[in-house]
Structure formats: C-alpha cells, structure tokens
Amino acid sequence: MNTISFFGFGQSADIDIALDGTETRKMADIKSEDGKKERHLLYYDGETVSGKVNVTLKKPGTKLEHHGIKIEFIGQIELFYDRGNHHEFTSLVKELVRPGEFAQNISYPFEFLNVEKPFESYTGSNVRLRYFLRVTIVRRLSDIVKEMDIVVHTLSCYPDMNNSIKMEVGIEDCLHIEFEYNKSNSPQETLSDVSSITECCLSLRYHLKDVIVGKIYFLLVRIKIKHMEIAIIKRETTGSGPNLFTENETIAKYEIMDGAPVKGESIPIRVFLAGYDLTPTMRDINKKFSVRYYLNLVLMDEEDRRYFKQQEITLWRKGEKTRKTVQGSSTTSPQMPHLTQPDLRPHQHDSSQHQPIEDMTRENEDEEGGEGDPGLPPSSEE
C-alpha cells in the first residue's frame, strides 16, 4: 500500500519489492479475510529471503527528502476480535538508506539469512497468521509504505507403521461397533500411526494428500439402524477466557451406509483428503489459537435418533521430495509434536485383549453435543 504525501502534493514515490528466485520458486494459495484465494511465493522454515527494493519517483528530477529507508520481515498473528493488537512472533529489520534525499530512482538489495519461520501461514474464521515484508520510507509528515506477503508451509516427518488400529465403541447391550484403520496399499506413503493412547482413544495421523482407509464391523446390532455417515470436522479455537471463540466447520461428509446392518457385517471406508482445503493440525500456536480435525461417525435409527462418536485425527504436511537441511532450520514443524520414541505401539486386535468399549452419544440427550462439536464426552446413560 503506497501513501502519497500528506497534503496530496509534493514529491512521492512508488515502492516495488522484487524477491530473488521468483522464476523457480513455487507459488501457494491462501485465503484472504474475505474468503478469496490469493497466490504468493512459497517459503519454508530456515530459507533465506532476499531480493531488491526499487523506489521509483513519481516526479523525476524533483528531490525526495526522507529520514531513512528500512525493510522489515514480520511474522504476526491477527485475532479478528482484537484487530488493534497484532501479535508479532518474528520481527527482523534492516536499514537500507540513511536519512537524506535523492532525485532519481534507486534500488537496494536486501537479505534476511536463514529466517526462522516456525508456524504455517493460516487464515481462518477468527484468526490470521501471516508473513510479510514491509518497506518504509520515513518522512516528516507521512511515511510511504509497501507490504508484500509470502506463504510459509511447515513440513513434518513421521515413521511408517504397518499395523492396523482397532477400537470398539457402542451402546451397552444394544450396539457394538469396531473401527479398523488400515495402512493403504500405496507404496512409500504413511497413512496412519499412533501418537498417544489416552483413555483408550487413539490419535491417528494422516498427511494432507493421504487416504483414510478402514472398515466398520457390526459386532452386536439390537437397534434398527437405517443410515450411517462419516464427516471430517475442522475446529478452530482462538483466544482464552471470556474471549474464547470456537468455530466448527464440516469439511466433507460421506454416506457410508443406507439400510439396516446385521451382526457380522462390515462397511468399508475410503476418504481421499487431497481434494479438500485442509491445513496441518495446529496446537496452541504462540498461545493464541489452535486448529484441530475430527472424524465424526453418525448413525440414525428408524425413529430418527442420532448416535455419534468423534475421533481426533492429526494432519501433517509431507514434502514432495527430500529437501536439503538449511543451516539453522528444522525439518519438522514445531507446531506439531514429532514422534521420536518407538515404544508407543498400535493396539493389536485380539479377542482376549480388547479395549473397554467406549459409549456412543445420542445426539438429543446431550445439550452441548452435536454433529459439529468435537471433543464430546462419552455418554453412559445409554
């Protein structure tokens, strides 16, 4: 954004920021605040950001007085309910020109070496995380400012694990269902692994171009089910205390069964993630916001009562090819814990070593529940 002189007359200038390597560097899409997609140059953590700042005078031959020219590299979080305060987590400044004057167009190189970019660029319902360059020509009455956004992607790496993961849920003496998540047949791709086992809940990991593959087994059916669907729910949480905001968005919804199942029947699941606008899971980013994803299984009986169970999944971004480690950079994203210990093993399915069956929740019996409400407590009333 360029600003002309305070009273609308006198010398002014246009600023252009030209980054190095634009011919070979990839572009990436990101949503703007109004929901439209923008394309910007793509960078990773630890990469150098360099280029030239070109200043073009609007009135050639006329001097432009200034109190210095500087360029900044800024990473900041903007909470939409608190627009007056921008929370900067990265701020680097370089002085390009000392105070003085010039009467012809000028160009100055700049370089921010091995810049730390710890978080992924993100625009959500109530928050935006952005990286940008800002050039300022400091003047007595009105500064001339130009900003240029870039997009940052964070890459993660997790070990392959070939075991299937099984978990039983249900309603006591009425319905028992077993989930089984398997590794895909696609070579050289990690479809799932276990990050933690807490209260018999399994956290599943998938990369953003992954395929969720699995089956649902009906072990006990004593209620008349007529419909079943599975959905991917995105939950964005911003702020804290009285300024805590939560937005739930259904990213995708699939009907996986129409009709009454019988005991012993199995329903296959195959959900392709590549076609959806997903981001990596973000947990407590700079203590400002989180973005989490859930698989939501919903069953409806013949009396239109809805039963559901939600399971959190962790999404991560995998590099298209192995990138050389840049000095001072990290090959994994700090916004997601990196699995380094091999002692967290998938639950092995054995009829003598089943987990306790988790209760499903009936939708109209939980006022706080709902199809789009992740993290619901299990119901024991059924």
C-alpha positions as CSV (number, residue, x, y, z in Angstrom):
1,M,0.0,0.0,0.0
2,N,1.6,3.3,-1.1
3,T,0.8,6.6,0.6
4,I,1.3,9.9,-1.1
5,S,2.4,13.0,0.7
6,F,0.2,14.3,3.5
7,F,-1.4,17.2,1.6
8,G,-1.6,15.4,-1.8
9,F,1.2,17.4,-3.4
10,G,5.0,17.4,-3.5
11,Q,7.3,14.5,-4.3
12,S,6.3,11.0,-3.7
13,A,7.4,7.5,-4.9
14,D,6.3,4.0,-5.7
15,I,7.9,1.1,-4.0
16,D,8.4,-2.3,-5.5
17,I,9.8,-5.4,-3.8
18,A,11.4,-8.0,-6.1
19,L,12.4,-11.3,-4.5
20,D,15.2,-13.4,-5.7
21,G,14.4,-16.7,-7.5
22,T,10.8,-15.9,-8.4
23,E,11.3,-17.8,-11.7
24,T,11.9,-21.1,-10.0
25,R,10.2,-20.7,-6.6
26,K,6.7,-22.3,-6.3
27,M,3.6,-20.3,-5.6
28,A,0.9,-21.3,-3.0
29,D,-2.7,-20.4,-2.5
30,I,-4.0,-19.0,0.8
31,K,-7.4,-17.5,1.7
32,S,-7.8,-13.8,2.3
33,E,-10.0,-12.4,5.0
34,D,-12.9,-12.1,2.6
35,G,-12.6,-15.8,1.6
36,K,-11.0,-15.2,-1.8
37,K,-7.8,-17.1,-2.7
38,E,-4.5,-15.3,-3.2
39,R,-1.3,-16.7,-4.6
40,H,2.1,-15.8,-3.1
41,L,5.6,-17.1,-3.2
42,L,6.2,-20.2,-1.1
43,Y,8.9,-20.4,1.6
44,Y,9.9,-22.9,4.3
45,D,11.5,-22.6,7.7
46,G,15.2,-21.7,7.6
47,E,15.2,-20.4,4.0
48,T,16.8,-17.1,3.2
49,V,14.5,-14.3,2.0
50,S,16.4,-11.9,-0.3
51,G,15.8,-9.5,-3.2
52,K,15.8,-5.9,-4.2
53,V,13.8,-2.8,-3.2
54,N,13.1,-0.5,-6.1
55,V,12.0,3.1,-5.5
56,T,10.6,5.0,-8.4
57,L,10.0,8.7,-8.1
58,K,6.6,10.0,-9.3
59,K,8.2,13.3,-10.4
60,P,11.6,12.7,-12.0
61,G,14.1,15.4,-11.2
62,T,12.4,16.5,-8.0
63,K,14.2,15.7,-4.8
64,L,12.5,13.4,-2.2
65,E,13.6,14.1,1.4
66,H,13.4,11.3,3.9
67,H,14.5,10.2,7.3
68,G,15.7,6.8,6.2
69,I,14.5,3.7,4.3
70,K,14.1,0.4,6.1
71,I,12.8,-3.1,5.3
72,E,11.2,-5.5,7.8
73,F,10.4,-9.2,7.8
74,I,7.5,-9.8,10.1
75,G,5.5,-12.8,11.2
76,Q,2.4,-11.9,13.1
77,I,-0.9,-13.3,14.4
78,E,-4.1,-11.2,13.9
79,L,-7.1,-12.0,16.1
80,F,-10.2,-10.6,14.3
81,Y,-11.9,-9.7,17.6
82,D,-8.8,-7.7,18.6
83,R,-7.8,-6.0,15.4
84,G,-6.0,-3.2,17.2
85,N,-3.3,-5.5,18.5
86,H,-1.1,-7.6,16.2
87,H,1.0,-10.2,17.9
88,E,4.4,-10.4,16.3
89,F,6.4,-13.6,16.8
90,T,9.1,-12.8,14.2
91,S,10.4,-9.3,13.5
92,L,13.7,-8.5,11.7
93,V,14.7,-5.0,10.5
94,K,17.4,-3.9,8.0
95,E,18.3,-0.2,7.3
96,L,18.7,0.3,3.6
97,V,19.3,4.1,3.3
98,R,20.4,6.6,5.9
99,P,18.4,9.9,6.2
100,G,18.9,12.2,3.3
101,E,17.4,13.0,-0.1
102,F,17.6,11.6,-3.7
103,A,16.3,13.0,-7.1
104,Q,16.5,9.8,-9.2
105,N,15.2,6.2,-9.0
106,I,17.1,4.0,-6.6
107,S,17.5,0.2,-6.0
108,Y,18.9,-1.5,-2.9
109,P,19.5,-5.2,-2.3
110,F,18.5,-6.9,1.0
111,E,18.9,-10.3,2.6
112,F,17.4,-12.0,5.6
113,L,19.6,-15.0,6.1
114,N,18.2,-18.4,7.2
115,V,15.0,-16.8,8.6
116,E,13.2,-18.8,11.3
117,K,9.5,-19.3,10.2
118,P,8.2,-21.6,13.0
119,F,4.5,-21.7,12.0
120,E,2.4,-22.2,8.9
121,S,0.6,-19.4,7.2
122,Y,-3.1,-19.6,8.0
123,T,-6.4,-17.7,7.5
124,G,-9.4,-18.9,9.4
125,S,-12.7,-17.7,10.7
126,N,-11.4,-15.6,13.6
127,V,-7.6,-15.5,13.1
128,R,-4.9,-14.9,10.5
129,L,-1.2,-15.9,10.7
130,R,0.8,-14.1,8.0
131,Y,4.4,-13.4,7.0
132,F,5.2,-10.3,5.0
133,L,7.9,-7.8,4.0
134,R,7.4,-4.2,4.7
135,V,9.4,-1.3,3.2
136,T,9.1,2.1,4.8
137,I,10.4,5.5,3.5
138,V,10.3,7.5,6.7
139,R,9.1,11.1,6.1
140,R,8.3,14.1,8.3
141,L,4.6,14.2,7.6
142,S,3.6,10.9,6.0
143,D,5.6,7.7,5.5
144,I,5.5,5.8,2.2
145,V,4.9,2.1,2.9
146,K,4.8,-1.0,0.8
147,E,3.9,-4.5,2.1
148,M,4.4,-7.9,0.3
149,D,3.0,-11.2,1.7
150,I,4.6,-14.6,1.3
151,V,3.3,-18.0,2.2
152,V,5.1,-20.4,4.6
153,H,4.5,-24.2,4.8
154,T,5.8,-26.3,7.6
155,L,6.9,-29.9,6.9
156,S,6.8,-32.8,9.2
157,C,8.2,-36.4,9.2
158,Y,6.8,-39.4,10.9
159,P,7.9,-43.1,10.8
160,D,6.0,-45.7,8.9
161,M,3.9,-48.1,11.0
162,N,2.3,-51.1,9.3
163,N,-0.1,-52.3,12.0
164,S,-3.8,-51.8,11.8
165,I,-5.5,-49.9,14.6
166,K,-8.8,-51.2,16.1
167,M,-11.2,-49.6,18.6
168,E,-14.6,-50.6,19.8
169,V,-17.5,-48.2,20.6
170,G,-21.1,-48.7,21.2
171,I,-24.2,-48.6,23.4
172,E,-24.3,-51.1,26.2
173,D,-26.3,-54.2,25.3
174,C,-27.7,-52.5,22.1
175,L,-24.9,-51.8,19.7
176,H,-21.2,-52.7,19.5
177,I,-19.1,-51.4,16.6
178,E,-15.5,-52.0,15.9
179,F,-13.4,-49.5,13.9
180,E,-10.4,-50.7,12.0
181,Y,-8.0,-48.3,10.3
182,N,-5.5,-49.9,8.0
183,K,-2.4,-48.8,6.1
184,S,-3.1,-48.2,2.4
185,N,-1.6,-50.3,-0.4
186,S,0.0,-47.2,-1.9
187,P,3.8,-47.5,-1.6
188,Q,6.0,-45.1,0.2
189,E,3.1,-43.3,2.0
190,T,2.4,-43.3,5.7
191,L,-1.4,-43.5,6.2
192,S,-1.6,-43.8,9.9
193,D,0.4,-44.3,13.1
194,V,-0.2,-43.9,16.8
195,S,0.9,-40.8,18.6
196,S,-0.7,-41.5,22.0
197,I,-3.0,-43.8,23.8
198,T,-5.1,-41.8,26.3
199,E,-8.2,-43.2,28.0
200,C,-8.4,-45.8,25.2
201,C,-8.6,-43.2,22.5
202,L,-6.3,-43.5,19.5
203,S,-4.9,-40.4,17.8
204,L,-4.4,-41.1,14.1
205,R,-2.0,-39.2,11.8
206,Y,-2.5,-38.6,8.1
207,H,-0.7,-36.3,5.7
208,L,-2.7,-33.8,3.7
209,K,-2.7,-35.9,0.5
210,D,-3.5,-39.1,2.3
211,V,-6.3,-41.6,2.1
212,I,-8.2,-42.6,5.2
213,V,-8.8,-46.4,4.8
214,G,-10.7,-48.6,7.1
215,K,-13.7,-50.8,8.0
216,I,-16.5,-50.7,10.4
217,Y,-17.6,-54.1,11.8
218,F,-21.0,-54.6,13.5
219,L,-20.5,-57.0,16.4
220,L,-23.9,-56.5,18.1
221,V,-27.0,-54.9,16.5
222,R,-30.1,-54.7,18.6
223,I,-31.4,-51.3,17.4
224,K,-32.8,-50.6,13.9
225,I,-30.2,-48.5,12.1
226,K,-31.2,-47.0,8.8
227,H,-28.4,-44.6,7.9
228,M,-24.7,-44.0,8.7
229,E,-22.3,-41.3,7.6
230,I,-18.8,-40.1,8.4
231,A,-17.6,-36.5,8.3
232,I,-14.4,-34.5,8.6
233,I,-14.8,-31.7,11.1
234,K,-12.4,-28.7,11.5
235,R,-12.4,-27.0,14.8
236,E,-10.7,-23.6,15.2
237,T,-10.2,-22.2,18.7
238,T,-8.9,-18.7,19.4
239,G,-8.3,-16.6,22.4
240,S,-8.8,-17.6,26.0
241,G,-11.2,-16.9,29.0
242,P,-14.1,-14.5,28.1
243,N,-12.5,-14.0,24.6
244,L,-12.5,-17.7,23.7
245,F,-14.1,-18.4,20.3
246,T,-14.7,-21.8,18.7
247,E,-15.7,-22.3,15.1
248,N,-16.7,-25.8,13.8
249,E,-16.7,-26.4,10.0
250,T,-17.7,-29.6,8.2
251,I,-15.1,-30.1,5.6
252,A,-16.5,-33.2,4.0
253,K,-19.4,-35.6,4.6
254,Y,-19.9,-39.1,3.2
255,E,-22.8,-41.5,3.4
256,I,-21.3,-44.9,4.1
257,M,-24.4,-47.0,4.7
258,D,-28.1,-46.8,3.7
259,G,-30.2,-49.6,5.2
260,A,-30.2,-51.8,8.3
261,P,-26.9,-53.7,9.1
262,V,-26.8,-57.2,10.6
263,K,-24.4,-58.7,13.0
264,G,-21.1,-59.6,11.4
265,E,-21.5,-57.1,8.5
266,S,-18.6,-54.9,7.6
267,I,-18.7,-51.4,5.9
268,P,-15.5,-50.2,4.1
269,I,-14.3,-46.6,4.5
270,R,-12.1,-44.8,2.0
271,V,-11.8,-41.0,2.2
272,F,-9.4,-39.1,0.0
273,L,-8.0,-35.9,1.7
274,A,-6.2,-34.4,-1.3
275,G,-9.3,-32.8,-2.8
276,Y,-10.1,-30.7,0.3
277,D,-8.8,-27.3,1.6
278,L,-7.0,-28.7,4.7
279,T,-4.2,-27.4,6.8
280,P,-1.9,-29.2,9.2
281,T,-3.1,-29.6,12.7
282,M,-2.0,-26.6,14.8
283,R,-1.9,-26.9,18.5
284,D,-1.7,-23.8,20.7
285,I,0.1,-21.6,18.2
286,N,2.0,-19.0,20.1
287,K,-0.7,-19.5,22.8
288,K,-3.2,-17.7,20.5
289,F,-5.1,-20.3,18.6
290,S,-5.5,-24.0,17.6
291,V,-6.8,-25.9,14.6
292,R,-7.8,-29.5,15.1
293,Y,-9.6,-32.1,12.9
294,Y,-12.0,-34.9,13.8
295,L,-13.7,-37.9,12.2
296,N,-17.3,-37.8,13.1
297,L,-19.3,-41.1,12.8
298,V,-23.1,-40.6,12.9
299,L,-25.8,-43.4,13.0
300,M,-29.5,-42.8,12.7
301,D,-32.1,-45.3,13.7
302,E,-35.7,-45.7,12.4
303,E,-37.0,-43.3,15.0
304,D,-34.6,-40.6,13.7
305,R,-32.5,-40.7,16.8
306,R,-28.9,-39.9,16.0
307,Y,-25.9,-41.5,17.7
308,F,-22.4,-40.3,17.1
309,K,-18.7,-40.7,18.0
310,Q,-15.9,-38.4,17.3
311,Q,-12.2,-39.3,16.9
312,E,-9.4,-36.7,16.6
313,I,-7.0,-37.1,13.8
314,T,-3.7,-35.3,13.3
315,L,-3.0,-33.9,9.9
316,W,0.6,-33.0,8.7
317,R,2.2,-31.7,5.6
318,K,4.7,-34.0,3.8
319,G,7.3,-32.6,1.4
320,E,7.0,-33.6,-2.2
321,K,10.7,-34.6,-2.1
322,T,13.5,-34.6,0.3
323,R,14.8,-31.1,1.0
324,K,18.3,-30.3,1.9
325,T,18.6,-29.2,5.5
326,V,19.3,-25.5,5.7
327,Q,21.7,-24.3,8.4
328,G,19.6,-23.1,11.3
329,S,16.4,-24.7,10.1
330,S,14.3,-27.5,11.4
331,T,13.0,-30.4,9.2
332,T,9.9,-30.8,11.4
333,S,7.2,-28.4,12.3
334,P,7.3,-27.1,15.9
335,Q,3.5,-26.7,15.9
336,M,3.1,-30.5,16.0
337,P,4.9,-32.9,18.3
338,H,7.4,-35.1,16.4
339,L,7.2,-38.9,17.2
340,T,10.7,-40.0,18.2
341,Q,10.0,-42.8,20.7
342,P,9.2,-46.2,19.2
343,D,7.6,-47.6,22.3
344,L,4.1,-46.3,21.5
345,R,2.7,-49.3,19.7
346,P,-0.6,-49.6,17.9
347,H,-3.2,-51.6,19.7
348,Q,-3.1,-55.2,18.5
349,H,-6.5,-56.7,17.9
350,D,-7.0,-59.8,20.0
351,S,-10.3,-61.1,21.3
352,S,-8.8,-61.7,24.7
353,Q,-7.2,-58.2,24.9
354,H,-9.9,-55.8,23.7
355,Q,-10.1,-52.3,25.0
356,P,-13.1,-51.4,27.1
357,I,-16.0,-50.5,24.8
358,E,-16.5,-46.7,24.6
359,D,-20.1,-45.4,24.7
360,M,-21.5,-43.6,21.7
361,T,-23.5,-40.5,22.4
362,R,-27.1,-40.0,21.4
363,E,-27.4,-36.5,20.0
364,N,-30.7,-35.4,21.5
365,E,-29.6,-36.4,25.0
366,D,-26.5,-34.1,25.1
367,E,-27.4,-30.4,25.0
368,E,-23.8,-29.4,24.4
369,G,-23.3,-32.2,21.9
370,G,-23.9,-32.1,18.2
371,E,-22.6,-33.3,14.9
372,G,-20.1,-30.5,14.7
373,D,-18.9,-30.4,18.3
374,P,-15.6,-32.2,18.7
375,G,-14.3,-33.4,22.0
376,L,-17.6,-34.7,23.3
377,P,-17.6,-36.7,26.5
378,P,-18.8,-40.3,26.2
379,S,-22.3,-40.9,27.3
380,S,-23.0,-43.5,29.9
381,E,-26.8,-43.1,30.0
382,E,-27.4,-45.5,27.1
